[in-house]
């Protein structure tokens, strides 16, 4: 079922400014973003038919029954879930290697801005010089950069509910084929004490929003966040949003997201 919702975009004032906006808490989020009302389309039929796909629209729905017993146990997630996600991502993308960078749990607990629902449209990486982003990721792991000089790279976010289906506060994504990359600007994310850059889109009425209603715990949304390959989707902005018809007694959404870099053979 399609729904109407409010989502936060980067303020239009940043389009022509030399400096970069900062978001790292609720105050800076409110100061630098503006709510816009949009229609969020049910993606299930398009995903099932193949009308929506990862390298055109920037996202795919995969089936994955994890062996993780407790997602709040970081050690278990790294030991069990990381290898599951690596295998799943390689199969879905054809990548030769997949390197996981981090995971984040999102729950109804609002005490930590970094782990609360992300209530503004964003992309996980800057668009500026993705090959440098790849080099830095490889260097941190001690890999020989010369071995990867002719490789292509893509970055993904794997998003999956746990405990129960995601009914309240689900995730919406923007169809990558409707995003003008010139309207995606850098911002500084300062949560966790970070100093790096990510990206946020400016409002465009041509953006087409999708979500997966009542996403089950055995379903996983794989989203493109950056890609060096030509002729494929580059990124898929995403945000949490409120379902207007959610019942008060519906349990709040709990989800895990895993960010990763995929390496492709020449």
C-alpha positions as CSV (number, residue, x, y, z in Angstrom):
1,X,0.0,0.0,0.0
2,X,1.3,3.4,-0.9
3,X,1.4,6.0,1.9
4,X,2.1,9.7,2.4
5,X,4.8,10.7,4.8
6,X,7.1,13.5,5.8
7,X,10.9,13.2,5.2
8,X,13.7,15.6,5.9
9,X,15.9,16.9,3.1
10,X,19.0,19.1,3.3
11,X,18.0,22.7,3.3
12,X,18.1,24.4,-0.1
13,X,20.3,27.2,1.2
14,X,23.3,24.8,1.1
15,X,23.1,24.5,-2.7
16,X,25.4,27.4,-3.4
17,X,27.4,27.7,-0.2
18,X,31.1,26.9,-0.1
19,X,31.0,25.5,3.5
20,X,29.7,22.1,4.4
21,X,26.7,21.6,6.8
22,X,27.2,19.6,10.0
23,X,24.8,17.0,11.4
24,X,25.6,15.1,14.6
25,X,22.7,15.6,16.9
26,X,19.0,16.5,16.9
27,X,19.7,20.2,17.0
28,X,21.9,20.3,14.0
29,X,19.6,17.9,12.1
30,X,16.7,20.3,12.7
31,X,18.8,23.3,11.8
32,X,20.0,21.9,8.5
33,X,17.1,19.9,7.2
34,X,13.5,20.7,6.1
35,X,10.4,18.4,6.1
36,X,8.8,17.7,2.7
37,X,5.6,15.6,2.2
38,X,6.1,12.8,-0.3
39,X,4.3,9.6,-1.5
40,X,6.1,6.4,-0.5
41,X,5.3,3.6,-2.9
42,X,5.0,-0.1,-2.0
43,X,8.0,-1.8,-3.6
44,X,7.0,-5.4,-3.2
45,X,5.4,-6.0,-6.6
46,X,8.3,-4.2,-8.5
47,X,10.9,-6.1,-6.5
48,X,9.2,-9.5,-7.1
49,X,8.8,-8.9,-10.9
50,X,12.3,-7.6,-11.4
51,X,11.0,-4.2,-12.4
52,X,13.1,-2.8,-9.6
53,X,16.7,-4.0,-9.4
54,X,20.0,-3.2,-7.6
55,X,22.0,-1.8,-10.5
56,X,19.2,0.4,-11.9
57,X,17.1,1.5,-8.9
58,X,19.8,1.0,-6.3
59,X,18.1,-1.6,-4.0
60,X,17.1,-5.2,-3.8
61,X,15.1,-7.4,-1.4
62,X,16.9,-10.6,-0.4
63,X,15.8,-13.5,1.7
64,X,18.1,-14.2,4.7
65,X,17.3,-16.3,7.8
66,X,20.2,-15.4,10.1
67,X,21.7,-17.8,12.6
68,X,22.4,-14.9,15.1
69,X,20.6,-15.5,18.4
70,X,21.1,-12.1,19.8
71,X,21.8,-9.1,17.6
72,X,22.6,-6.9,20.6
73,X,25.7,-9.1,21.1
74,X,28.4,-7.4,19.0
75,X,30.8,-10.3,19.2
76,X,28.1,-12.7,17.9
77,X,27.2,-10.3,15.1
78,X,30.8,-10.1,14.0
79,X,31.4,-13.8,14.3
80,X,28.1,-15.1,12.8
81,X,26.4,-12.3,10.9
82,X,29.4,-10.7,9.1
83,X,30.2,-14.0,7.2
84,X,26.6,-14.4,6.4
85,X,26.4,-10.9,4.9
86,X,29.6,-11.3,3.0
87,X,28.3,-14.5,1.3
88,X,24.9,-12.9,0.6
89,X,26.4,-9.7,-0.8
90,X,28.9,-11.6,-3.0
91,X,26.0,-13.8,-4.4
92,X,23.8,-10.7,-5.0
93,X,26.4,-8.5,-6.6
94,X,29.0,-10.8,-8.2
95,X,31.8,-9.2,-6.2
96,X,35.1,-11.0,-5.8
97,X,35.6,-9.6,-2.3
98,X,33.4,-7.9,0.3
99,X,34.9,-6.0,3.2
100,X,32.6,-5.1,6.0
101,X,33.4,-1.7,7.7
102,X,30.8,-1.5,10.5
103,X,27.4,-2.4,11.8
104,X,24.8,-0.3,13.6
105,X,21.7,-1.3,15.6
106,X,18.7,1.0,15.4
107,X,16.0,0.7,18.1
108,X,13.3,2.8,19.8
109,X,15.8,4.0,22.3
110,X,16.3,7.7,21.5
111,X,19.0,8.4,24.2
112,X,21.8,7.9,21.6
113,X,21.4,9.9,18.4
114,X,23.8,7.6,16.6
115,X,21.7,4.5,17.3
116,X,18.3,6.1,17.1
117,X,16.3,6.0,13.8
118,X,18.0,8.2,11.2
119,X,15.2,10.7,10.5
120,X,16.8,12.6,7.6
121,X,17.6,11.6,4.0
122,X,21.2,10.6,3.7
123,X,23.7,8.5,1.9
124,X,26.5,6.7,3.8
125,X,29.5,8.0,1.8
126,X,30.7,11.2,0.1
127,X,30.5,11.2,-3.7
128,X,33.9,12.9,-3.8
129,X,36.7,10.7,-5.1
130,X,35.4,7.2,-4.4
131,X,38.7,5.6,-5.5
132,X,40.4,7.5,-2.6
133,X,37.7,6.1,-0.3
134,X,38.6,2.6,-1.5
135,X,42.3,3.2,-1.1
136,X,41.9,4.3,2.5
137,X,39.7,1.3,3.3
138,X,42.3,-1.1,1.8
139,X,45.2,0.7,3.5
140,X,43.5,0.3,6.9
141,X,43.4,-3.4,6.4
142,X,47.1,-3.5,5.3
143,X,46.3,-4.6,1.7
144,X,48.7,-3.8,-1.1
145,X,47.1,-1.0,-3.1
146,X,49.0,-2.1,-6.3
147,X,46.9,-5.4,-6.2
148,X,43.7,-3.3,-6.5
149,X,44.8,-0.7,-9.1
150,X,42.5,-2.1,-11.8
151,X,39.6,-3.1,-9.7
152,X,36.1,-1.5,-9.5
153,X,34.4,-0.8,-6.2
154,X,30.9,-0.4,-4.8
155,X,29.6,0.3,-1.3
156,X,26.4,-1.2,0.1
157,X,24.2,-1.1,3.2
158,X,22.5,-4.3,4.3
159,X,19.4,-3.5,6.4
160,X,17.4,-6.1,8.2
161,X,14.8,-6.1,11.0
162,X,15.2,-8.2,14.1
163,X,12.9,-9.3,16.9
164,X,9.8,-8.7,14.9
165,X,8.6,-7.3,11.5
166,X,9.4,-3.6,10.7
167,X,5.9,-2.0,10.8
168,X,6.5,1.2,12.7
169,X,9.2,3.5,11.6
170,X,10.2,1.6,8.5
171,X,12.9,2.5,6.0
172,X,12.2,4.4,2.8
173,X,14.7,4.6,-0.1
174,X,14.8,6.9,-3.1
175,X,15.0,5.2,-6.5
176,X,18.5,5.8,-7.6
177,X,17.4,6.4,-11.2
178,X,15.5,9.5,-10.1
179,X,18.4,11.1,-8.3
180,X,20.4,13.9,-9.9
181,X,24.0,13.5,-8.5
182,X,24.6,17.2,-8.9
183,X,21.9,17.7,-6.2
184,X,23.7,15.4,-3.7
185,X,25.9,17.4,-1.4
186,X,28.5,16.6,1.2
187,X,27.9,17.1,4.9
188,X,30.0,16.4,8.0
189,X,28.6,13.7,10.3
190,X,29.9,14.4,13.7
191,X,28.2,11.5,15.6
192,X,30.6,9.1,17.4
193,X,33.1,12.0,17.3
194,X,33.6,11.4,13.6
195,X,35.1,14.0,11.2
196,X,34.4,12.4,7.9
197,X,31.9,13.3,5.2
198,X,28.7,11.6,4.0
199,X,26.1,13.0,1.6
200,X,22.6,14.3,1.5
201,X,20.2,15.1,-1.3
202,X,18.4,18.4,-1.9
203,X,14.7,18.3,-2.5
204,X,13.5,17.3,-5.9
205,X,9.8,16.6,-6.6
206,X,10.9,14.0,-9.2
207,X,12.4,11.7,-6.5
208,X,10.4,8.4,-6.3
209,X,10.2,6.9,-2.8
210,X,9.8,3.2,-2.0
211,X,9.4,1.0,1.1
212,X,8.8,-2.6,1.8
213,X,5.6,-2.9,4.0
214,X,5.8,-5.1,7.0
215,X,9.3,-6.2,6.3
216,X,9.9,-9.5,8.0
217,X,13.0,-10.6,10.0
218,X,14.0,-13.1,7.3
219,X,14.0,-10.2,4.7
220,X,17.0,-8.0,4.0
221,X,17.2,-4.8,2.0
222,X,20.5,-4.3,0.1
223,X,21.1,-0.7,-0.8
224,X,23.7,0.8,-3.1
225,X,25.6,3.7,-1.5
226,X,28.4,4.4,-4.0
227,X,29.8,2.8,-7.2
228,X,32.8,3.4,-9.4
229,X,31.4,1.4,-12.3
230,X,29.9,3.2,-15.2
231,X,26.4,2.6,-16.3
232,X,25.1,1.4,-12.9
233,X,23.1,3.0,-10.1
234,X,25.4,5.1,-7.9
235,X,23.5,5.7,-4.7
236,X,20.2,5.2,-2.9
237,X,19.3,7.9,-0.3
238,X,17.3,6.5,2.6
239,X,15.6,7.5,5.9
240,X,13.3,6.3,8.6
241,X,9.7,7.6,8.3
242,X,6.5,7.3,10.3
243,X,3.6,5.2,9.0
244,X,0.5,7.3,9.7
245,X,-1.8,4.3,10.3
246,X,0.5,2.4,12.7
247,X,-1.3,1.2,15.7
248,X,-0.1,2.4,19.1
249,X,0.4,-1.2,20.3
250,X,2.5,-2.2,17.3
251,X,6.0,-2.9,18.5
252,X,8.7,-0.4,17.5
253,X,11.1,-1.2,14.7
254,X,14.5,-2.8,15.6
255,X,17.0,-3.3,12.8
256,X,20.6,-3.9,12.0
257,X,22.5,-2.3,9.2
258,X,25.9,-3.4,7.9
259,X,28.0,-1.2,5.7
260,X,30.5,-2.8,3.3
261,X,32.8,-2.3,0.3
262,X,32.6,-4.7,-2.6
263,X,35.6,-5.3,-4.9
264,X,35.0,-6.3,-8.5
265,X,37.5,-8.0,-10.8
266,X,38.4,-6.1,-14.0
